[in-house]
Amino acid sequence: MDSSANDQSSAVAAPPAGSTPPAAKPVAKPAVRPPSVVVESTPDPPVNKMRRRIVWASVAGFLTTCFLMFVRFFLPRSILEPSSTFKIGYPGDYALGVDTKYQQQYRIWVDKTSDRLFVVYARCTHLGCTPDWKASENKFKCPCHGSGYDSEAINFEGPAPRPMDRAHVELDAEGQVVVDVSRLFTWEKGGVNHFNDDGAFIPL
């Protein structure tokens, strides 16, 4: 009985004659990764580079300015003023009357008469304003409070208490007129007239 059971099991296990054996299952292959994509960064356009340069230049300029201001704070402060002594040319360079050529630069008028040349310091004796020369009216007129002076800077109207001052003048070795506005000749109200002192004018 055992032998017959073994025969039946072998008959079941054995493939029938002439049949094709079952195909073997294919072996699974590992998945192939797709090739990695290389991303290349594009260079910055020239506009961005220019913007960066402008920003950095602005920052550098600001810091430099702050540093210079910091250094300047510790340096002594000095006021540069024009020299009080200067030359104005030769007496023959001027015609009779008032010359306003040096009013802006030195605040003076050159006044020439038939017998002398003198320099008037252009400062009103009332409150220190600079008068204007009115050639059509042949007088100096202060725009601040209306003081009036004649062609030789002698006051005759308005609140000015006295004539305008005259600067020291002399001729150098070359014959040029040298003016020194640090030395002024005055004519105080009710006081002594210094307009005829030596140095107050150049005789012609």
Buried (B, 14 or more C-beta within 10 A) or exposed (E): EEEEEEEEEEEEEEEEEEEEEEEEEEEEEEEEEEEEEEEEEEEEEEEEEEEEEEEEEEEEEEEEEEEEEEEEEEEEEEEEEEEEEBEBBEBEEBEEBBBEBBBEEBBBBBBBEEEBBBBBBBBBBBEEBBBBBEEEEEBBBBEBEEBBBEBBBBBEEBBBEBBBBBBBBEEEEEEBBBBBBEBBBBBEEEEEEBBEEEBBBBEE
